[in-house]
Amino acid sequence: MGSDLPVPDDGSGADCGSRFKWCDGVFLKALKQGDWVLLDELNLAPQSVLEGLNSCFDHRAQIFVPELGQTFNCPPCFRVFAAQNPLA
């Protein structure tokens, strides 16, 4: 859903490399903006990823981001398209 990334050096001479800031990932950005998402080769995703996406697709229509301690609701215009290729 995102990650903590180092804060870039602001030129002040302070050690900014030891500070981190949350940055939304592509999926979370799309969810917040009500965009469409294509999840290609979803059959190759780890089980933990699929389980994390379940709440977007069921009656809850929301996702919980434990790193932020926040729940984000899927707007009505948010769409997810999934594709997969055969394993053989």
LINDA-V238909 format. One line per field, one symbol per residue. ss: DSSP state (H for helix, E for strand, - for the rest). phi: phi as a letter, one per 40 degrees, with the letter a starting at -180 (. if undefined). Layout:
ss: ???
phi: ???
This chain:
ss: -EEEEE---------HHH-EEEEE-HHHHHHHH--EEEE--HHH--HHHHHHHHHHH----EEEE----EEEE-----EEEE------
phi: .iacbcccccgcgcccccbbbcbcccccdccccgccbbbcfcccccdccccccdccccccfabbbccbgbbbcccdccbbbbbabccc
